[in-house]
């Protein structure tokens, strides 16, 4: 049975993390930044609060290449030394991007090895504007076993400036 979570950025200037909350407001998954060096990758703990498992990861600074036309065509970071989009593709993730219907924002349909896995859509916190696209997302997961990969897609969307994901 599909469940919807809220993906949000922690409201800290330094060492801001990201987390998923269930609809009751409980944290179910998070990426907690431990260190943010000026040079090199930041150290994060990715914490699954449902099963208590914490996994450390290194996340580089985001790199964005602008095509000069106002739309960023390439934006990525390295996740444990690998381009995040390459990492996700190697896991079997494919993402179909489209403008959201009936509201401002984007909707990402995520499949895992050809099977529906999640729908991630930009949302407005408390229904208020202005919004920062990418920092507030509704993440609907088909099965909680896929929450970790769905979180990583939302995390990649939030950290990059790539509107249309691949």
C-alpha angles and dihedrals in degrees: 000000000000119000129196123219133182116240113206141167117240109248098240126118095213123040094007113181133193130233147179119230126193118232089269090060098253119140109243100169135008146175105218115195111223101176134011109192121190089235124034136014126328119239116236135180112216105207126195103201092189095064100018095239118145120194123187119224137176117228120190128211114282117261118205126187112198118206090210093247097097095261119096107229099184128031126154147141132209117258110199088340097311130101104263094230092051090048092052092046091051088053088056097258120148123180128203112198127201140156110268116256115241097002143057113272146044135295121208120197108202125200129187114210089338096311124110109261110161147345116220119191133176112247140184118247108243088347091286131135145253099055132185105229112229096024096079116044137163108223115195111188123195092211130011090231086072095049093101094058092040089053090051091053090050090046091051091048092050095047097045133061094222106123097185108050124205 
